[in-house]
Amino acid sequence: MRKILMILVFALFTLPLTAQEDTNDEWTIIQPGGETICARGTPYQFFVRDIGETNNLMIYFQGGGACWNAFSCREGGTFDDDVSDEAELIRYARFDGIFDFSNEQNPIADYDLVFIPYCTADIHSGMNQVEFPGELTINYNGYVNAATALQWVYEHYDEPERLLIAGSSAGAYGAIYHAPYILQQYPNAQSVVFGDAGVGVTPVGWDVLELWNIFENMPPFIPELAQVDPDEFTPSMLYQFNAQYFPDVRFAQFTNAVDEVQIMFFRFSASGNTVEDWINGMYAILDELDQADNFNSYVAPGTEHTILGSPEFYTLEVEGVAFIDWFQRLLDHEPVENIRCVQCE
């Protein structure tokens, strides 16, 4: 079955895309067809804001939960069902934070933006179809959907001067998962990979990742990832080994210290997991990653989840360091501190 899927993916990525396009104000809706599909079988599409003012590009991976059994994958379960539609585009086009293109402080207001929606419940990395009890079929097709959108990007953007690869929540994992392929495509860009509220505190060897089949498409040119043992894997390894392989790229993460959504999914992942376990695991992961010269992190107080689409993108300040200034310095490849809130509750 894996060989058949890989043949289909290879054929998809070596044939010209026959995408249909619709325009909505500044956004273009791309309907790539082919092997793309959402979790419950609805069509997949992605969105592009190509303003052509600079040679800068942002690739953004949307968040929206995840699922791995009949209970979590049920209607109204723990992931946003098939949100790859025009209404979702309009909602994000009116979003705040980095999507507020009228804000003069917005550091990516003049970037072209490719928005990769999330509708597959597998952190943009799956390639499997699973039938759960109750005649429930879920297409974990996140890898194929995202890789198809990225193939379109490669065909339409030759040499970005600046490149921001980012994602929020589940999209943070999609960003770091697909980052090595994007960075290999654009080796001369001044690149930043930014994870927003997706630190990766999971049980070691979490079997859900094999259910989604994320190990099938690890980058073959990074040996530590291509040959990783699923029983020893944690998502933080994606940051660790990508940062080692791409020393000229800046990698960074943001999280709130008591992020209630990340904690909720952590407690779902294994019985007995506690809030304190997540907090301790989060700090352990970031403290280890912070040892790399090209990785930085910013930990803010509170229970909120994500920063990129929030008004706090412009107003948050921790220990005297404004997040917007910290983020701008990342984009400029200037030195930044690792920020930790002192009173974090």
N, C-alpha and C positions, 0 to 999 in steps of 0.2 A: 504493500500500500504506500509506504514512504517513497519508493522509487517512482511509482505512478504520479504521486503528488509533485515530486521534484521535476519530473519530465514536463508536467503541466506548467509549473512555475517557470522553467527554463524557456518553454515555448512562448509563454506570455511575455517574458521580458526581452525576448529577441525579435518579436514581431512589432511593427509600428502600432501605437495606440490609436484606436479609432474612437476617441472621446467625443461626446456631444457637449456643447458648451452653451450656457445661458448666462446672461449678464444681469446683475442686480446692483445698480448704482456703481460703487467702486469694486464690487466683487464679481468674479466669474465662477460659475458652478460647472465643474467638470464631472461628467458621468462616464467613467472609463470602461464600464462593462467588463468583458473577459471573465476572469475567474474571481472577480471581486464580489463580495456578498456580505450582508450583515448577519448577526447571530441568528435571527429568526427567519432569514430568507429574503428580506427586502433588499432592494438595490443599494449599492454603495456609491457615494459621490464625495468629492472634496472641493475646497473653495480656494480661490486665488485672488489676491489683491495686488495687482501689478500696476504701480503708478509711475514707474520708470524715472523717478527723480534722482536716484542714486544707483550705484552698483552694489547695494547692500541687500541681503536676503535673510529673512527669518523663516524657519520651518517649525511650525508649532503643532504638537501632538495633544489632542484634546483628552481630558479625563472623563471619568464616568463610572467608576466602580469595577466590579469583576464578579464572576460566578464560577462554581466548580461542582455543584451537585443539583439534584432536582429541586431542593428547597431554595437555594440561592439563585437558581436560574429561572424560577417560576415567574409568571407575570407579576410585576410589582416587587421583584426580588432585589438583589443587591447590585444591579447595574442598570444604567440608563438604556432603555430598549431602543435600538434602531433610530438614533438621533441624527442620522446623516440626511437631513432634509433642509429645505429652504428656510423653514421656520427657525431651525437651529442657527442657521447662518445669520438671519436677521437678529436673533437674540444676541449672538456674539458681536455682531456689528454695532450693537448699542451697548456693549459691555464697557466696563470701566477699566482702570489700570492701563496695561500696555495696549489694550484695544481701543482706548480713547485717543483717536488720532488727531483730535482737535486740540489736545493739551500740549502747550508749548514745551512742557518738561518731558514729554514722551520721547525716550531715546531712540525708539524705532519708528517714529511717525513717518519718516521718509524711506523706510525699508519696504521692499516688496515682501509680501507675506503669503506663504502657502500654509493653509489651515487643513490639517489632517484629522477629520472627525473620527470618533471612536464609537463603534457599535457592535463590538465582538466579544466583550467581557473577558479579554485575555491579555490585557496590558499591551496591545498592539503587536503581539509577538507569537500568536498561536498559528498553527496550521493543522487542524484536526476537526473532524466532525464526530460528535458524541451524541448518542441516544440515551436519555435518562428515563427512568420509570415515569409512567404517565404519558407516554407518546410525546415526549419533549425532546426535540432535536435542536442542538445548538451548534452553529458553525463558528468554531474558533478559527477565524480567518484573518486575524489582525495583521499577521506578517504579510500575507499576499496583498491585502488592501493597502497597507502603508507602502510596501515596496512598489506597487503599481503607481501610486501617487508620486513616489520619489523618482521613478523612471520618467514620468512626465516632467518633473523638475529638471532632471539631467538633460532632457532634450530641449528645454526652453531657457535654461540659465547656464551660460558657458563658464564664466569666471567671476563669481562674486568677489568683491573686494573685502567685505565684511560678511560673516556668516554667523547667525545665531540659531542654534538648534535647541529648542526648549519644549517643555511640556509640563502640565499640571496634573497632580494626583496620578491616576493610572497613566496619563500621558507623560509624566516624568520618566517612567520606566520605558515607555515607547521611545522617548528621545534618546536615552542612553543606549537602548538596545540597537536602534538603527543608526546611531551616530557613527560607528566605525565605517559603515558603507558610505555615508554622506561625506565624511572627512576624507576618505580615500578618493572620492570623486573630485573633491575640491581641495587639493593639497596646498594651494598657494593662498587660500583665503585666510584672513585674520579671524579665527574661529573661537566661539564660546559655546559650550554645552551646559545648559542650565536646567537642573531638576527642581521643580516647584512642588514641595510637599509629597515627595515619594522617596523617603530615605531608604526603605528596603529592609525593615525589621521583620523578618519572617523566620520560621523554623528552618534550621539547616537541612538541606535536602527535601524541602517541601514538595510532596508528590504531586500537588496541583500543577506545578510547572511542567511536569512530564505529561499530565493529562492534556494540557494545552499544546504540548509538543514544541516548546520554545527552544529546545536544544538542537533541533533539526537545522536551524539556520543561524547558528552562531558564526561569527566571521571566521572563515577558514585561515585568514592571514594573521590572526592573533592566536598563537598556539595555546596559551593558557585558557582561552575561552573555547576554542575549537575542540580541545581535548578534555574539557572539564568533566569531572565526575558528578553526575546529577545528585548523588547522595551527599556530596560535600558542598554543593553550590548554595550561595546566597546572592541576591541581586546586587549587593554592594560590590561584588567582584567585577561587575560590568564597569563601574567607575574605576576600580583599582587597576584593571588591566588595560582599559582604554587610555587612562592617563599615562600609564607607562609606555604604551605603544605610540601615543601622539604627544610627545613632550612639549611641543610648541602650541598646543591647544589649551585653552583655559577651561577647566571643569569646575562647577560649583553647584551647591545645593542650598535651598532655603527650607526651613520648617519652623512651625511654632513648637514650643517646648512640650506642650500637652495637646497635640493635634488630635482632636476627638475622632476624626474620620480615620486617620491612620491607626489609631488605637482600636477603633471598632473592628477594622478588618484584621488586625493582629490578633484580637481576642477570638474572632471567628476562625482563625487559621489553625488553632489547636486549643483543646480544653486545658484550663489551668493557667493560660496566659493572663497576666495582670497589667494594669496601667503602669506600675513601677517597672515591670519587665520591659515594656516598650520604651519607656524613658531611658532606662539604663542601656538598652540595646541601641537606641538612637545615638546617645552620646558616645558609646563605644565605637560605633561605625564611623561617625564623623571625626572622632579623635584620631582614628587610624588613617582615614583618608586624608586628613589635614596634614599628614606627614609628607605628602607629595608636594613638590614645588609648584605644581600647576593645578592644585585643587584648593578651593576655599569654601567655607560654609558660613551661614548666617542663621542663628537661632534666636527667634523672637519670643516674647512671653505670650501666654494665652493658649486658648483651645481652638483658635480659628484654623481653617484649612485652606491653603493656597494663598498666594499673594499677587500673581501676575494679572489677574482679572479683577483685582480689588482696588477700591479707592486708596487703601493703605499703601499701595505701591508708591504713592507720592508723599504720604504723611508719616509712615512708620520711621521711628528712630529708636535705636537700642544702644545703650551705653555711649550716647553722644554721636553715634554714626547713623546718618540718614540712609535708609535702604536705597533710595533713588540714586544717591551719590555713589554708594558702594557698587550698585549695579552698573552705573555708567563707567566706573573705573574698570570693572571687569570687561566691558565691551571694548574699552580703549587699551586693554592689556596692560593696565597700570597696576602696581602693587596694591593689594587690599589686605586688611586684617581678617582673621577668623573671628566672627562676632558671636558672643554668648551672653544671653540675658543673665543677670544676677538674681533678680527677683522674678521668677518665671511663671508663677501661678496666675 
